[in-house]
């Protein structure tokens, strides 16, 4: 663990604390990035997004879909993600954008409207981890999965890099091999459930806010 100031995980957490009138500078923040865990004054938290980002994403929700599959992000070391996404890259109904924008520190504290607008226009969001990930495979997680839930887009989990059960819990997703050559019926109730799941798990609850404020007094 460590105080990893430039991580998006740290930056988002600080934004979320600020929104709740908590001075993060008075908090002891520790980050376990590999496991997707943040600890504020000994209070254990998952990945935390600011509530304002949830509301901004909600403004972009649309039933008018322009493509079936969407990915916008870092290609990975070498061609690791390019390889895992190869069956989707060749499809005309896919929108694949290789971009390093999300890895730039100056972009990590700003809601990326263009990114979420593109994601919201897709039926599915592709959520591959890095096949050559050197960390603990029992705790695999990705921001992209949470962003799909925020955008009311069905996340696609990859058999080659399965995300941790403790991370996805009972949220609704589909496997890459199950959807690549099949048309699955999208249950709007499950999409709505996913959004509420993300809000409840990945933003600060009233209980967490009270506990953190009490620990700072």
FIKOLZA-1660 file (N, C-alpha, C; in steps of 0.1 Angstrom, whole numbers, plus 5000, padded with zeros to 4 digits):
% residues 217
   i   px   py   pz ch aa at
   1 5008 4988 5000  A  X  N
   1 5000 5000 5000  A  X CA
   1 5009 5013 5000  A  X  C
   2 5003 5024 4996  A  X  N
   2 5010 5036 4996  A  X CA
   2 5001 5048 4992  A  X  C
   3 5006 5060 4994  A  X  N
   3 4999 5071 4990  A  X CA
   3 5002 5075 4976  A  X  C
   4 4995 5069 4967  A  X  N
   4 4998 5070 4952  A  X CA
   4 4990 5081 4946  A  X  C
   5 4996 5093 4947  A  X  N
   5 4988 5105 4944  A  X CA
   5 4983 5106 4929  A  X  C
   6 4991 5101 4920  A  X  N
   6 4988 5102 4906  A  X CA
   6 4978 5092 4901  A  X  C
   7 4975 5082 4909  A  X  N
   7 4966 5072 4904  A  X CA
   7 4952 5078 4903  A  X  C
   8 4945 5074 4893  A  X  N
   8 4931 5078 4891  A  X CA
   8 4922 5074 4903  A  X  C
   9 4926 5062 4909  A  X  N
   9 4919 5057 4921  A  X CA
   9 4920 5068 4932  A  X  C
  10 4931 5073 4934  A  X  N
  10 4933 5083 4945  A  X CA
  10 4926 5096 4941  A  X  C
  11 4928 5101 4929  A  X  N
  11 4922 5113 4925  A  X CA
  11 4907 5113 4926  A  X  C
  12 4901 5102 4921  A  X  N
  12 4886 5101 4922  A  X CA
  12 4881 5101 4936  A  X  C
  13 4888 5094 4945  A  X  N
  13 4885 5093 4959  A  X CA
  13 4885 5107 4965  A  X  C
  14 4896 5115 4962  A  X  N
  14 4897 5128 4968  A  X CA
  14 4886 5137 4963  A  X  C
  15 4882 5136 4950  A  X  N
  15 4871 5144 4945  A  X CA
  15 4858 5140 4952  A  X  C
  16 4856 5127 4955  A  X  N
  16 4844 5123 4962  A  X CA
  16 4843 5128 4976  A  X  C
  17 4855 5128 4983  A  X  N
  17 4855 5133 4996  A  X CA
  17 4852 5148 4996  A  X  C
  18 4858 5155 4987  A  X  N
  18 4855 5170 4986  A  X CA
  18 4841 5173 4984  A  X  C
  19 4834 5165 4976  A  X  N
  19 4820 5167 4974  A  X CA
  19 4811 5165 4986  A  X  C
  20 4816 5157 4996  A  X  N
  20 4809 5155 5008  A  X CA
  20 4815 5164 5019  A  X  C
  21 4822 5175 5015  A  X  N
  21 4827 5184 5025  A  X CA
  21 4837 5178 5035  A  X  C
  22 4845 5168 5030  A  X  N
  22 4855 5162 5038  A  X CA
  22 4869 5167 5033  A  X  C
  23 4877 5172 5041  A  X  N
  23 4890 5177 5038  A  X CA
  23 4899 5165 5037  A  X  C
  24 4902 5160 5025  A  X  N
  24 4910 5148 5024  A  X CA
  24 4924 5151 5029  A  X  C
  25 4929 5163 5030  A  X  N
  25 4942 5166 5035  A  X CA
  25 4944 5163 5049  A  X  C
  26 4932 5162 5056  A  X  N
  26 4932 5158 5070  A  X CA
  26 4930 5143 5072  A  X  C
  27 4929 5136 5061  A  X  N
  27 4926 5122 5062  A  X CA
  27 4939 5114 5059  A  X  C
  28 4940 5102 5065  A  X  N
  28 4951 5093 5062  A  X CA
  28 4945 5083 5051  A  X  C
  29 4950 5085 5039  A  X  N
  29 4946 5078 5028  A  X CA
  29 4956 5068 5024  A  X  C
  30 4952 5055 5023  A  X  N
  30 4961 5045 5018  A  X CA
  30 4955 5038 5006  A  X  C
  31 4962 5034 4996  A  X  N
  31 4957 5029 4984  A  X CA
  31 4963 5015 4981  A  X  C
  32 4955 5005 4979  A  X  N
  32 4959 4992 4974  A  X CA
  32 4953 4991 4960  A  X  C
  33 4961 4995 4951  A  X  N
  33 4956 4996 4937  A  X CA
  33 4954 4982 4931  A  X  C
  34 4963 4973 4934  A  X  N
  34 4961 4959 4928  A  X CA
  34 4948 4953 4932  A  X  C
  35 4943 4955 4944  A  X  N
  35 4931 4949 4949  A  X CA
  35 4919 4959 4947  A  X  C
  36 4921 4971 4943  A  X  N
  36 4910 4981 4941  A  X CA
  36 4904 4985 4954  A  X  C
  37 4913 4986 4964  A  X  N
  37 4908 4990 4978  A  X CA
  37 4914 5003 4982  A  X  C
  38 4906 5012 4988  A  X  N
  38 4911 5024 4994  A  X CA
  38 4908 5024 5009  A  X  C
  39 4917 5030 5017  A  X  N
  39 4914 5030 5031  A  X CA
  39 4916 5045 5036  A  X  C
  40 4905 5050 5041  A  X  N
  40 4905 5064 5047  A  X CA
  40 4903 5063 5062  A  X  C
  41 4914 5067 5069  A  X  N
  41 4913 5066 5084  A  X CA
  41 4909 5053 5089  A  X  C
  42 4915 5042 5083  A  X  N
  42 4912 5028 5087  A  X CA
  42 4898 5024 5082  A  X  C
  43 4891 5032 5074  A  X  N
  43 4878 5028 5069  A  X CA
  43 4880 5022 5055  A  X  C
  44 4877 5010 5053  A  X  N
  44 4880 5003 5040  A  X CA
  44 4869 5006 5030  A  X  C
  45 4873 5010 5018  A  X  N
  45 4864 5013 5007  A  X CA
  45 4868 5006 4994  A  X  C
  46 4858 5004 4985  A  X  N
  46 4862 4999 4972  A  X CA
  46 4866 5011 4963  A  X  C
  47 4867 5009 4950  A  X  N
  47 4869 5021 4941  A  X CA
  47 4858 5030 4943  A  X  C
  48 4861 5043 4945  A  X  N
  48 4850 5053 4947  A  X CA
  48 4850 5063 4936  A  X  C
  49 4839 5066 4930  A  X  N
  49 4837 5077 4920  A  X CA
  49 4829 5088 4927  A  X  C
  50 4831 5100 4923  A  X  N
  50 4823 5112 4927  A  X CA
  50 4808 5110 4923  A  X  C
  51 4799 5113 4931  A  X  N
  51 4785 5112 4927  A  X CA
  51 4782 5121 4915  A  X  C
  52 4789 5132 4914  A  X  N
  52 4786 5141 4903  A  X CA
  52 4789 5135 4890  A  X  C
  53 4799 5125 4889  A  X  N
  53 4802 5118 4877  A  X CA
  53 4790 5109 4873  A  X  C
  54 4784 5103 4883  A  X  N
  54 4772 5094 4881  A  X CA
  54 4761 5103 4874  A  X  C
  55 4759 5114 4880  A  X  N
  55 4748 5123 4875  A  X CA
  55 4752 5128 4861  A  X  C
  56 4764 5131 4858  A  X  N
  56 4768 5136 4845  A  X CA
  56 4766 5124 4835  A  X  C
  57 4770 5112 4839  A  X  N
  57 4768 5101 4830  A  X CA
  57 4753 5099 4827  A  X  C
  58 4745 5100 4837  A  X  N
  58 4731 5098 4835  A  X CA
  58 4725 5108 4825  A  X  C
  59 4730 5120 4824  A  X  N
  59 4725 5129 4814  A  X CA
  59 4727 5124 4799  A  X  C
  60 4737 5115 4798  A  X  N
  60 4741 5111 4784  A  X CA
  60 4734 5097 4781  A  X  C
  61 4727 5092 4790  A  X  N
  61 4720 5079 4787  A  X CA
  61 4711 5080 4774  A  X  C
  62 4711 5070 4766  A  X  N
  62 4703 5071 4754  A  X CA
  62 4699 5057 4749  A  X  C
  63 4687 5056 4744  A  X  N
  63 4682 5043 4738  A  X CA
  63 4686 5042 4723  A  X  C
  64 4691 5053 4718  A  X  N
  64 4696 5053 4704  A  X CA
  64 4710 5048 4703  A  X  C
  65 4712 5035 4699  A  X  N
  65 4725 5029 4699  A  X CA
  65 4731 5030 4685  A  X  C
  66 4743 5034 4684  A  X  N
  66 4750 5035 4671  A  X CA
  66 4759 5024 4667  A  X  C
  67 4763 5016 4678  A  X  N
  67 4771 5004 4675  A  X CA
  67 4768 4994 4686  A  X  C
  68 4773 4982 4684  A  X  N
  68 4770 4971 4693  A  X CA
  68 4781 4970 4704  A  X  C
  69 4794 4972 4700  A  X  N
  69 4805 4970 4709  A  X CA
  69 4814 4983 4709  A  X  C
  70 4819 4986 4721  A  X  N
  70 4826 4999 4723  A  X CA
  70 4838 4996 4732  A  X  C
  71 4850 5002 4728  A  X  N
  71 4862 5002 4736  A  X CA
  71 4869 5015 4733  A  X  C
  72 4873 5022 4743  A  X  N
  72 4881 5034 4741  A  X CA
  72 4891 5034 4753  A  X  C
  73 4904 5032 4749  A  X  N
  73 4914 5032 4760  A  X CA
  73 4927 5027 4755  A  X  C
  74 4936 5024 4765  A  X  N
  74 4950 5021 4763  A  X CA
  74 4951 5007 4756  A  X  C
  75 4959 5006 4746  A  X  N
  75 4961 4993 4739  A  X CA
  75 4968 4983 4748  A  X  C
  76 4975 4987 4758  A  X  N
  76 4983 4978 4766  A  X CA
  76 4997 4976 4762  A  X  C
  77 5005 4969 4770  A  X  N
  77 5019 4967 4766  A  X CA
  77 5019 4958 4754  A  X  C
  78 5028 4962 4744  A  X  N
  78 5028 4955 4732  A  X CA
  78 5015 4955 4725  A  X  C
  79 5009 4944 4722  A  X  N
  79 4996 4943 4716  A  X CA
  79 4987 4934 4724  A  X  C
  80 4988 4935 4737  A  X  N
  80 4981 4926 4746  A  X CA
  80 4966 4928 4745  A  X  C
  81 4961 4940 4745  A  X  N
  81 4946 4942 4744  A  X CA
  81 4942 4941 4730  A  X  C
  82 4950 4944 4720  A  X  N
  82 4947 4943 4706  A  X CA
  82 4944 4928 4703  A  X  C
  83 4952 4919 4709  A  X  N
  83 4950 4905 4707  A  X CA
  83 4937 4900 4714  A  X  C
  84 4934 4904 4726  A  X  N
  84 4923 4899 4733  A  X CA
  84 4910 4905 4726  A  X  C
  85 4911 4916 4719  A  X  N
  85 4899 4922 4713  A  X CA
  85 4898 4919 4698  A  X  C
  86 4906 4910 4693  A  X  N
  86 4907 4908 4679  A  X CA
  86 4894 4904 4672  A  X  C
  87 4886 4896 4679  A  X  N
  87 4873 4892 4673  A  X CA
  87 4863 4904 4672  A  X  C
  88 4865 4914 4680  A  X  N
  88 4856 4926 4680  A  X CA
  88 4861 4937 4671  A  X  C
  89 4875 4938 4670  A  X  N
  89 4880 4948 4661  A  X CA
  89 4876 4947 4647  A  X  C
  90 4875 4935 4642  A  X  N
  90 4871 4933 4628  A  X CA
  90 4857 4935 4624  A  X  C
  91 4849 4937 4634  A  X  N
  91 4834 4938 4632  A  X CA
  91 4830 4952 4628  A  X  C
  92 4821 4954 4619  A  X  N
  92 4816 4967 4615  A  X CA
  92 4807 4973 4625  A  X  C
  93 4802 4965 4634  A  X  N
  93 4793 4971 4645  A  X CA
  93 4801 4974 4658  A  X  C
  94 4814 4974 4657  A  X  N
  94 4823 4978 4668  A  X CA
  94 4829 4992 4666  A  X  C
  95 4830 4999 4678  A  X  N
  95 4837 5012 4678  A  X CA
  95 4849 5010 4687  A  X  C
  96 4861 5009 4681  A  X  N
  96 4873 5007 4689  A  X CA
  96 4882 5019 4687  A  X  C
  97 4886 5025 4699  A  X  N
  97 4894 5037 4698  A  X CA
  97 4906 5035 4707  A  X  C
  98 4918 5035 4702  A  X  N
  98 4930 5034 4710  A  X CA
  98 4934 5048 4714  A  X  C
  99 4935 5050 4727  A  X  N
  99 4938 5063 4733  A  X CA
  99 4945 5062 4746  A  X  C
 100 4955 5071 4748  A  X  N
 100 4962 5072 4761  A  X CA
 100 4957 5084 4770  A  X  C
 101 4946 5090 4765  A  X  N
 101 4941 5102 4772  A  X CA
 101 4938 5099 4787  A  X  C
 102 4932 5088 4790  A  X  N
 102 4928 5085 4804  A  X CA
 102 4940 5082 4813  A  X  C
 103 4952 5080 4807  A  X  N
 103 4964 5078 4815  A  X CA
 103 4972 5091 4818  A  X  C
 104 4968 5102 4812  A  X  N
 104 4974 5114 4815  A  X CA
 104 4969 5120 4828  A  X  C
 105 4977 5124 4837  A  X  N
 105 4974 5128 4851  A  X CA
 105 4964 5140 4850  A  X  C
 106 4966 5149 4841  A  X  N
 106 4958 5161 4840  A  X CA
 106 4943 5158 4836  A  X  C
 107 4941 5146 4830  A  X  N
 107 4928 5143 4826  A  X CA
 107 4920 5135 4836  A  X  C
 108 4927 5130 4847  A  X  N
 108 4921 5120 4856  A  X CA
 108 4910 5126 4865  A  X  C
 109 4911 5139 4867  A  X  N
 109 4901 5145 4876  A  X CA
 109 4890 5153 4869  A  X  C
 110 4889 5150 4856  A  X  N
 110 4878 5157 4848  A  X CA
 110 4869 5146 4842  A  X  C
 111 4856 5148 4843  A  X  N
 111 4846 5139 4837  A  X CA
 111 4848 5141 4822  A  X  C
 112 4850 5130 4815  A  X  N
 112 4853 5130 4801  A  X CA
 112 4839 5128 4793  A  X  C
 113 4833 5139 4790  A  X  N
 113 4820 5138 4784  A  X CA
 113 4820 5131 4770  A  X  C
 114 4831 5133 4762  A  X  N
 114 4831 5126 4749  A  X CA
 114 4832 5111 4751  A  X  C
 115 4840 5107 4761  A  X  N
 115 4842 5093 4763  A  X CA
 115 4829 5086 4767  A  X  C
 116 4822 5092 4777  A  X  N
 116 4809 5087 4781  A  X CA
 116 4798 5088 4771  A  X  C
 117 4798 5098 4763  A  X  N
 117 4788 5100 4753  A  X CA
 117 4790 5088 4742  A  X  C
 118 4802 5085 4739  A  X  N
 118 4805 5074 4730  A  X CA
 118 4801 5061 4736  A  X  C
 119 4804 5059 4748  A  X  N
 119 4800 5046 4755  A  X CA
 119 4785 5044 4756  A  X  C
 120 4778 5055 4759  A  X  N
 120 4764 5054 4760  A  X CA
 120 4757 5051 4747  A  X  C
 121 4763 5053 4736  A  X  N
 121 4757 5050 4723  A  X CA
 121 4759 5035 4719  A  X  C
 122 4765 5027 4728  A  X  N
 122 4768 5013 4724  A  X CA
 122 4758 5004 4733  A  X  C
 123 4756 4993 4728  A  X  N
 123 4749 4983 4735  A  X CA
 123 4757 4976 4746  A  X  C
 124 4770 4973 4742  A  X  N
 124 4779 4966 4751  A  X CA
 124 4792 4974 4752  A  X  C
 125 4798 4973 4764  A  X  N
 125 4811 4979 4766  A  X CA
 125 4821 4968 4769  A  X  C
 126 4832 4968 4761  A  X  N
 126 4842 4958 4763  A  X CA
 126 4852 4961 4775  A  X  C
 127 4853 4951 4783  A  X  N
 127 4861 4953 4796  A  X CA
 127 4872 4943 4798  A  X  C
 128 4882 4943 4788  A  X  N
 128 4893 4934 4790  A  X CA
 128 4903 4939 4800  A  X  C
 129 4908 4931 4808  A  X  N
 129 4920 4934 4816  A  X CA
 129 4932 4932 4808  A  X  C
 130 4944 4933 4814  A  X  N
 130 4956 4931 4806  A  X CA
 130 4960 4916 4808  A  X  C
 131 4961 4908 4797  A  X  N
 131 4964 4894 4797  A  X CA
 131 4977 4891 4804  A  X  C
 132 4987 4901 4804  A  X  N
 132 5000 4898 4810  A  X CA
 132 5001 4905 4824  A  X  C
 133 4989 4907 4830  A  X  N
 133 4989 4914 4843  A  X CA
 133 4998 4907 4853  A  X  C
 134 5007 4914 4860  A  X  N
 134 5016 4907 4869  A  X CA
 134 5011 4906 4883  A  X  C
 135 4999 4913 4886  A  X  N
 135 4994 4913 4899  A  X CA
 135 4985 4901 4903  A  X  C
 136 4977 4902 4913  A  X  N
 136 4969 4891 4918  A  X CA
 136 4957 4890 4909  A  X  C
 137 4956 4878 4903  A  X  N
 137 4944 4876 4894  A  X CA
 137 4931 4873 4901  A  X  C
 138 4932 4871 4914  A  X  N
 138 4920 4869 4922  A  X CA
 138 4913 4882 4926  A  X  C
 139 4919 4893 4922  A  X  N
 139 4914 4906 4925  A  X CA
 139 4913 4915 4913  A  X  C
 140 4912 4909 4901  A  X  N
 140 4911 4917 4889  A  X CA
 140 4899 4927 4889  A  X  C
 141 4902 4939 4885  A  X  N
 141 4891 4949 4884  A  X CA
 141 4895 4959 4873  A  X  C
 142 4886 4967 4869  A  X  N
 142 4889 4977 4859  A  X CA
 142 4878 4989 4860  A  X  C
 143 4883 5001 4859  A  X  N
 143 4874 5013 4859  A  X CA
 143 4864 5011 4848  A  X  C
 144 4868 5005 4837  A  X  N
 144 4859 5004 4825  A  X CA
 144 4846 4997 4828  A  X  C
 145 4847 4987 4837  A  X  N
 145 4834 4979 4841  A  X CA
 145 4825 4989 4848  A  X  C
 146 4830 4996 4857  A  X  N
 146 4822 5006 4865  A  X CA
 146 4816 5016 4855  A  X  C
 147 4824 5021 4846  A  X  N
 147 4819 5031 4837  A  X CA
 147 4808 5026 4828  A  X  C
 148 4808 5013 4824  A  X  N
 148 4797 5007 4817  A  X CA
 148 4784 5007 4825  A  X  C
 149 4785 5004 4838  A  X  N
 149 4774 5004 4846  A  X CA
 149 4768 5018 4847  A  X  C
 150 4777 5028 4849  A  X  N
 150 4773 5042 4849  A  X CA
 150 4766 5046 4837  A  X  C
 151 4770 5041 4825  A  X  N
 151 4765 5045 4812  A  X CA
 151 4753 5037 4808  A  X  C
 152 4748 5028 4817  A  X  N
 152 4737 5019 4814  A  X CA
 152 4740 5011 4801  A  X  C
 153 4752 5006 4800  A  X  N
 153 4757 4997 4789  A  X CA
 153 4761 4984 4795  A  X  C
 154 4758 4973 4789  A  X  N
 154 4761 4960 4794  A  X CA
 154 4776 4957 4793  A  X  C
 155 4783 4955 4804  A  X  N
 155 4797 4952 4803  A  X CA
 155 4800 4938 4798  A  X  C
 156 4810 4936 4790  A  X  N
 156 4815 4923 4785  A  X CA
 156 4827 4919 4793  A  X  C
 157 4826 4908 4800  A  X  N
 157 4837 4903 4808  A  X CA
 157 4844 4892 4799  A  X  C
 158 4857 4892 4800  A  X  N
 158 4865 4883 4791  A  X CA
 158 4870 4871 4799  A  X  C
 159 4867 4859 4793  A  X  N
 159 4872 4846 4799  A  X CA
 159 4887 4846 4801  A  X  C
 160 4894 4853 4792  A  X  N
 160 4909 4852 4793  A  X CA
 160 4914 4861 4805  A  X  C
 161 4906 4871 4809  A  X  N
 161 4909 4880 4820  A  X CA
 161 4897 4882 4829  A  X  C
 162 4892 4872 4836  A  X  N
 162 4879 4873 4843  A  X CA
 162 4881 4882 4855  A  X  C
 163 4871 4892 4856  A  X  N
 163 4872 4901 4868  A  X CA
 163 4867 4894 4880  A  X  C
 164 4872 4899 4892  A  X  N
 164 4870 4893 4905  A  X CA
 164 4855 4893 4908  A  X  C
 165 4851 4882 4914  A  X  N
 165 4837 4881 4919  A  X CA
 165 4834 4892 4930  A  X  C
 166 4844 4894 4938  A  X  N
 166 4842 4904 4948  A  X CA
 166 4841 4918 4943  A  X  C
 167 4845 4920 4930  A  X  N
 167 4844 4933 4924  A  X CA
 167 4830 4935 4917  A  X  C
 168 4827 4925 4909  A  X  N
 168 4814 4926 4901  A  X CA
 168 4802 4922 4909  A  X  C
 169 4804 4914 4920  A  X  N
 169 4793 4909 4928  A  X CA
 169 4782 4903 4920  A  X  C
 170 4770 4908 4922  A  X  N
 170 4758 4903 4914  A  X CA
 170 4754 4912 4903  A  X  C
 171 4763 4921 4899  A  X  N
 171 4759 4930 4887  A  X CA
 171 4758 4921 4875  A  X  C
 172 4751 4926 4865  A  X  N
 172 4748 4918 4853  A  X CA
 172 4759 4921 4842  A  X  C
 173 4764 4911 4836  A  X  N
 173 4774 4912 4825  A  X CA
 173 4772 4900 4816  A  X  C
 174 4779 4900 4805  A  X  N
 174 4779 4889 4796  A  X CA
 174 4794 4885 4793  A  X  C
 175 4796 4873 4790  A  X  N
 175 4810 4868 4786  A  X CA
 175 4812 4871 4771  A  X  C
 176 4825 4874 4768  A  X  N
 176 4828 4877 4754  A  X CA
 176 4825 4865 4745  A  X  C
 177 4827 4853 4749  A  X  N
 177 4824 4841 4740  A  X CA
 177 4809 4839 4738  A  X  C
 178 4801 4844 4747  A  X  N
 178 4787 4842 4746  A  X CA
 178 4780 4852 4737  A  X  C
 179 4786 4863 4735  A  X  N
 179 4780 4874 4727  A  X CA
 179 4786 4876 4714  A  X  C
 180 4798 4872 4711  A  X  N
 180 4804 4875 4699  A  X CA
 180 4797 4871 4686  A  X  C
 181 4790 4859 4687  A  X  N
 181 4783 4855 4675  A  X CA
 181 4768 4853 4678  A  X  C
 182 4764 4859 4689  A  X  N
 182 4749 4857 4693  A  X CA
 182 4743 4871 4696  A  X  C
 183 4730 4872 4694  A  X  N
 183 4723 4884 4697  A  X CA
 183 4715 4880 4710  A  X  C
 184 4719 4887 4721  A  X  N
 184 4712 4885 4734  A  X CA
 184 4702 4896 4736  A  X  C
 185 4691 4892 4742  A  X  N
 185 4681 4902 4746  A  X CA
 185 4685 4910 4758  A  X  C
 186 4685 4923 4756  A  X  N
 186 4689 4932 4767  A  X CA
 186 4677 4935 4776  A  X  C
 187 4678 4932 4788  A  X  N
 187 4668 4934 4798  A  X CA
 187 4670 4948 4804  A  X  C
 188 4661 4957 4802  A  X  N
 188 4662 4970 4807  A  X CA
 188 4662 4971 4822  A  X  C
 189 4655 4961 4828  A  X  N
 189 4655 4961 4843  A  X CA
 189 4669 4958 4848  A  X  C
 190 4677 4949 4841  A  X  N
 190 4690 4946 4846  A  X CA
 190 4700 4958 4843  A  X  C
 191 4698 4965 4833  A  X  N
 191 4706 4977 4830  A  X CA
 191 4704 4987 4841  A  X  C
 192 4691 4989 4845  A  X  N
 192 4688 4998 4856  A  X CA
 192 4694 4993 4869  A  X  C
 193 4693 4980 4871  A  X  N
 193 4699 4975 4883  A  X CA
 193 4714 4977 4884  A  X  C
 194 4720 4976 4873  A  X  N
 194 4735 4978 4872  A  X CA
 194 4738 4992 4876  A  X  C
 195 4731 5002 4871  A  X  N
 195 4733 5016 4875  A  X CA
 195 4732 5018 4890  A  X  C
 196 4721 5013 4895  A  X  N
 196 4719 5014 4910  A  X CA
 196 4730 5007 4918  A  X  C
 197 4734 4995 4913  A  X  N
 197 4745 4988 4919  A  X CA
 197 4757 4996 4920  A  X  C
 198 4761 5003 4908  A  X  N
 198 4773 5011 4908  A  X CA
 198 4772 5023 4917  A  X  C
 199 4760 5029 4918  A  X  N
 199 4758 5040 4927  A  X CA
 199 4760 5036 4941  A  X  C
 200 4754 5025 4945  A  X  N
 200 4755 5020 4959  A  X CA
 200 4768 5015 4963  A  X  C
 201 4776 5009 4953  A  X  N
 201 4789 5003 4957  A  X CA
 201 4800 5013 4955  A  X  C
 202 4800 5020 4944  A  X  N
 202 4812 5028 4940  A  X CA
 202 4811 5043 4942  A  X  C
 203 4801 5047 4950  A  X  N
 203 4801 5061 4955  A  X CA
 203 4800 5060 4971  A  X  C
 204 4803 5071 4977  A  X  N
 204 4803 5071 4992  A  X CA
 204 4789 5071 4997  A  X  C
 205 4786 5061 5006  A  X  N
 205 4773 5060 5012  A  X CA
 205 4772 5070 5024  A  X  C
 206 4760 5072 5029  A  X  N
 206 4759 5081 5041  A  X CA
 206 4766 5075 5053  A  X  C
 207 4766 5062 5054  A  X  N
 207 4773 5056 5066  A  X CA
 207 4788 5058 5065  A  X  C
 208 4793 5056 5052  A  X  N
 208 4807 5058 5050  A  X CA
 208 4811 5073 5053  A  X  C
 209 4803 5082 5048  A  X  N
 209 4806 5096 5050  A  X CA
 209 4806 5099 5065  A  X  C
 210 4796 5095 5072  A  X  N
 210 4795 5097 5087  A  X CA
 210 4807 5092 5094  A  X  C
 211 4811 5079 5090  A  X  N
 211 4822 5073 5096  A  X CA
 211 4835 5080 5094  A  X  C
 212 4837 5085 5082  A  X  N
 212 4849 5092 5078  A  X CA
 212 4850 5106 5086  A  X  C
 213 4838 5113 5086  A  X  N
 213 4838 5126 5093  A  X CA
 213 4840 5124 5108  A  X  C
 214 4835 5113 5113  A  X  N
 214 4837 5111 5128  A  X CA
 214 4852 5108 5131  A  X  C
 215 4858 5101 5121  A  X  N
 215 4872 5097 5123  A  X CA
 215 4881 5109 5122  A  X  C
 216 4877 5119 5116  A  X  N
 216 4885 5131 5114  A  X CA
 216 4883 5141 5125  A  X  C
 217 4873 5139 5133  A  X  N
 217 4870 5149 5144  A  X CA
 217 4879 5147 5156  A  X  C
% end
